[in-house]
Amino acid sequence: MSEPVEKALTFEIERDGDTTTIKCHGRLVSGTAQELYEEGKKVIPGTKKVILDLADLTYVDSMGLGVLVRLYVHARQEKSELQLLHLGKQLRNLLKLTNLLSVFAQAESHGINIA
């Protein structure tokens, strides 16, 4: 019997007034990351705050990391705030390795909050 394959990326989008929360589950990797970007890009205009809840992400690769950066840039262009919540150990380490943790930490005053 083969090992169960870890689920691909799924996410739910919840709107509450001026805030949209995107709860991500699974793996944010090449092949799944673009869908998150496309959906995130759709909800940013007209939303004051977009929260990416990353508590249930099990793995993020470089493509997934790129999507987080692209969503941040798009949010800034649209005068929206982007928050990254519940960074797991693997993602936090990836951000440190790529020197993006300090960039995201400095960006807190520009709309990225790391909790």
Backbone as a ProteinNet text record, in pm:
[ID]
protein_1_A
[PRIMARY]
MSEPVEKALTFEIERDGDTTTIKCHGRLVSGTAQELYEEGKKVIPGTKKVILDLADLTYVDSMGLGVLVRLYVHARQEKSELQLLHLGKQLRNLLKLTNLLSVFAQAESHGINIA
[TERTIARY]
84.7	0	89.1	58.8	143.8	107.9	205.5	185.4	77.7	-5.2	-103.1	-30.5	-76.4	-15.6	-65.7	28.5	-10.7	-94.5	-199.2	-293.6	-227	-277.2	-233.7	-291.9	-274	-322	-473	-537.4	-676.4	-684.3	-786.2	-802.7	-948.5	-986	-1118.9	-1102.1	-1193.7	-1191.7	-1314.7	-1291.3	-1400.4	-1392.5	-1504.6	-1510.5	-1589.3	-1536.9	-1604.5	-1584	-1677.5	-1664.1	-1547.8	-1452.9	-1336.9	-1221.6	-1241.4	-1134.1	-1167.4	-1069.1	-1082.7	-975.8	-1016.3	-922.7	-915.8	-793.3	-771.1	-699.2	-770.4	-713.1	-656.6	-527	-458.3	-432.1	-445.8	-423.3	-339.9	-244.8	-168.3	-33	3	135	126	198.9	205.6	331.4	314.7	429.8	400.2	503.3	486.6	371.1	282.9	167.3	41.7	58.2	-58.8	-55.7	61.2	78.1	5.6	3.6	-56.3	-205	-274.2	-417.8	-441.4	-357.6	-370.3	-346	-245.8	-216.6	-335.8	-390.8	-502.6	-622.8	-655.7	-770.4	-741.2	-620.3	-582.4	-585.9	-537.5	-534.8	-676.4	-773.7	-912.9	-974.4	-937.6	-1003.1	-936.7	-814	-742.4	-808.3	-843.1	-904.8	-1033.5	-1044.1	-1163.4	-1163.2	-1055.7	-1044.4	-934.5	-965.2	-865.3	-759.5	-801	-706	-729	-619.7	-622.4	-532.6	-590.7	-515.9	-493.4	-367.2	-333.9	-306.4	-397.2	-381.4	-309	-183.2	-96.7	-76.7	-164.4	-149.3	-148.1	-225.9	-237.5	-150.1	-55.5	37.6	140.8	167.1	265.2	400	401.2	527.1	511.5	618.2	621.9	753.5	748	871.3	895.2	993.5	1028.8	915.2	837.7	723.1	617.4	593.5	498.8	544.4	673.3	729.2	712.9	734.9	718.2	576	478.4	338.3	310.3	366.7	346.8	402.8	519.4	580.2	495.5	448.8	367	236.3	174.8	50.4	76.7	189.1	225.5	240.3	311.9	333	199.8	115.4	-15.2	-100.1	-97.5	-173.5	-124.8	5.8	59.6	15.3	16.2	-25.4	-172.2	-252.5	-395.6	-428.5	-325.6	-343.4	-415.7	-384.7	-444.5	-336.6	-378.4	-286.6	-287	-168.9	-157.5	-94.8	-159.2	-105.2	-78.9	37.9	71.3	57.2	-32.1	-53.1	-9.2	38.7	71.6	176.6	292	401.4	451.8	457.2	512.1	663.6	723.6	869	938	886.2	949.1	945.1	830.4	819.4	906.1	906.2	990	1137.2	1180.2	1318.3	1347.1	1250.6	1266.8	1280.8	1201.1	1211.2	1347	1397.3	1529.6	1637.9	1630.2	1730.5	1739.6	1627.6	1622.8	1636	1663.6	1674.1	1544.9	1433	1305.1	1238.6	1279.9	1218.8	1242.6	1365.3	1393.4	1319	1304.7	1229.9	1084.9	1024.6	885.7	870.5	966.8	959.9	965	1052.5	1060.1	933.7	868.2	748.5	625.6	638.2	520.9	458.3	542.2	486.7	421.1	442.9	383.8	275.7	230.5	115.1	137.5	259.2	276.7	299.5	218.3	233.9	264	366.3	402.1	369.4	279.4	237.6	268.6
-118.3	0	124.4	218.3	336.7	438.1	525.6	632.4	727.9	780.9	880.5	1005.4	1059.5	1179.8	1299	1385.6	1503.9	1594	1649.3	1726.7	1847.8	1882.7	2004.4	2123.3	2239.1	2360.5	2375.1	2402.9	2445.2	2572	2650.8	2771.9	2814.9	2884.1	2943.4	3093.7	3165.2	3311.3	3356.1	3432.4	3484.2	3636.1	3699.6	3845.7	3890.5	3994.2	4052.5	4203.7	4272.1	4417.1	4449.7	4530.8	4572.7	4473.4	4360.9	4263.2	4132.6	4078.7	3948.4	3857	3739.4	3640.6	3523.4	3484.9	3368.2	3264.9	3156.3	3049.4	2942.4	2920.2	2827.5	2694.4	2586.5	2451.7	2373.8	2294.7	2207.4	2264.3	2248.3	2284.2	2400.3	2508	2623.5	2605.8	2537.8	2498.9	2525.4	2507.4	2519	2429.1	2483.2	2406	2438.2	2489.1	2527.2	2676.4	2736.1	2873.9	2975.1	2952.4	3050.1	3069.4	2962	2973	3066.3	3053.2	3142.6	3287	3308	3443.8	3502.9	3425.7	3475.1	3509.9	3423.4	3450	3566.5	3571.4	3681.6	3814.9	3814	3935.7	3987.7	3896.5	3936.9	4005.3	3961.4	4015.3	4142.3	4170.9	4286.6	4420.2	4447	4577.7	4597.3	4711.2	4740.5	4679.7	4611.3	4552.5	4626.8	4674.8	4749.1	4657.7	4537.4	4446.1	4304.7	4241.1	4101.4	4024.6	3922.9	3840.7	3704.2	3665.2	3530.1	3448.2	3358.3	3271.3	3144.9	3132.5	3026.2	2913.9	2905.4	2807.8	2663.8	2634.4	2496.8	2465.7	2555.1	2522.5	2423.9	2319.3	2219.5	2239.8	2310.4	2329.4	2444.3	2523.2	2632.8	2623	2624.9	2626	2766.4	2780.3	2913.6	2976.4	2896.1	2950.4	3003.9	2930.3	2975.3	3104.2	3111	3232.1	3349.4	3323.5	3427.6	3480.5	3391.7	3434.2	3525.3	3494.4	3581.2	3720.8	3726.6	3855.4	3929	3857.1	3919.2	3972.4	3898.9	3947.1	4072.2	4074.8	4192.4	4314.5	4297.3	4408.4	4454.6	4361	4396.9	4471.4	4425.7	4492.5	4636.4	4655.8	4791.8	4880.4	4826.8	4905.9	4946.6	4862.3	4888.5	4961.1	5005.9	5076.6	4988.7	4861.1	4765.2	4714.6	4664.6	4609.3	4456.6	4396.2	4251.2	4203	4106	4047.6	3900	3855.5	3713.4	3664.7	3570.6	3518.7	3373.9	3338	3200.4	3138.4	3203.5	3146.8	3021.1	2913.2	2789.5	2795.6	2698.1	2694.4	2689	2605.7	2590.3	2721.6	2788.5	2915.2	3022.3	3028.6	3126.8	3104.4	2977.8	2945.7	2983.5	2959.9	2996.7	3148	3222.5	3368.6	3415.3	3349.3	3384.2	3352.8	3234	3188.4	3281.6	3334.7	3422.4	3569.9	3597.2	3734.4	3813.3	3743.6	3812.9	3835.2	3760.6	3780.3	3923.6	3972.3	4110.2	4209.3	4177.7	4266.1	4271.2	4153.4	4150.9	4215.6	4196.7	4259.2	4411.6	4462.4	4606.7	4657.4	4569.7	4610.4	4619.1	4581.1	4585.8	4724.1	4825.8	4961.5	4991	4903.8	4922.3	4819.2	4747.4	4662.5	4512.8	4469	4325.1	4302.9	4221.3	4186.5	4038.9	4006	3865.7	3830	3734.5	3694.9	3548.4
0	0	0	-85.3	-96.1	12.9	36.9	134.8	84.5	174.4	129.4	80.7	-28.5	-83.2	-2.7	36.4	111.1	21.6	78.7	-2.4	-65.1	-179.8	-246.4	-170.2	-223.5	-157.5	-171.1	-59.6	-60.2	23.8	-0.5	80.3	78.5	185.4	194.4	207.5	146.3	152.1	228.9	336.1	418.1	420.3	393.3	396	519.3	583.5	698.7	690.6	630.4	613.9	521.6	571.9	493	500.4	568.5	588.3	516.7	447.3	383.3	440.6	485.2	536.7	440	405.7	320.8	407.1	438.7	519.9	427.1	437.6	347.9	417.8	341.8	394	292.8	341.7	253.1	216.2	89.4	40.6	-58.7	-28.6	-118.9	-203.2	-316	-397.8	-545.6	-628	-771.9	-814.4	-895.4	-938.2	-858.5	-737.3	-657.4	-623.8	-626	-579.9	-668.1	-798.4	-890.2	-862.1	-826.3	-796.7	-677.8	-574.1	-458.8	-501.1	-583.9	-629.4	-705.5	-798.5	-879.4	-791.4	-697.1	-609.4	-515.3	-461.5	-373.8	-446	-568.9	-650.4	-675.4	-688.1	-711.5	-590.1	-468.8	-349	-296.1	-339.6	-284.3	-319.2	-445.4	-474	-392.5	-328.9	-250.9	-112	-75.5	57.8	132.6	252	327.7	388	428	491.8	439.8	397.6	355.9	452.7	515.4	610	546.7	535.9	491.7	616.5	648.6	765.4	718.3	758.9	708.5	810	909.8	1018	967.7	863.9	816.9	695.6	664.3	556.2	609.6	534	576.5	510	396.2	324.5	225.9	211.5	114.9	39.6	-95.1	-173.2	-227.5	-314.5	-365.1	-445.3	-517.8	-591.7	-494.5	-387.8	-286.1	-220.7	-191.8	-132.9	-228.7	-356.7	-457.2	-461.9	-444.4	-443.3	-324.5	-208.5	-92	-118.7	-181.8	-214.5	-318.9	-420.6	-525.5	-468.8	-377.1	-315.5	-232.1	-162	-83.5	-174.2	-285.7	-379	-437.1	-475.2	-532	-428.3	-304.4	-198.6	-179.6	-180.6	-165.2	-280.1	-401.9	-517.8	-506.9	-443	-429	-298.3	-225.8	-97.6	4.7	3.2	95.2	190.1	303.4	403	388.7	393	387.6	517	580.6	703.6	680.7	723.2	723.6	866.3	889	1024.3	1034	1150.7	1186	1095.1	1087.6	1009.2	1077.7	1004.4	1057.6	1059.5	1125.9	1139.9	1003.2	912.4	781.6	702.7	703.8	630.8	695.4	826.7	896.2	860.7	859.7	821.9	677.4	588.1	447.6	433.8	507.8	504.4	556.9	661	714.1	611.1	552	455.4	335.3	292	174.4	211.6	338.3	389.5	373.4	361.5	349.8	485.1	587.2	718.8	765.4	747.9	789.1	700	572.4	482.4	525.8	552.5	596.1	733.2	821.1	952.9	939.5	852.3	829.6	763.3	688.8	615.6	704.5	832	919.6	919.9	912.6	909.6	775.2	676.1	543.3	516	620.4	601.1	612.2	643.3	664.9	812.8	871.3	1011.5	1019.8	1093.4	1112.5	1256.1	1272.1	1406.9	1428.8
[MASK]
+++++++++++++++++++++++++++++++++++++++++++++++++++++++++++++++++++++++++++++++++++++++++++++++++++++++++++++++++++

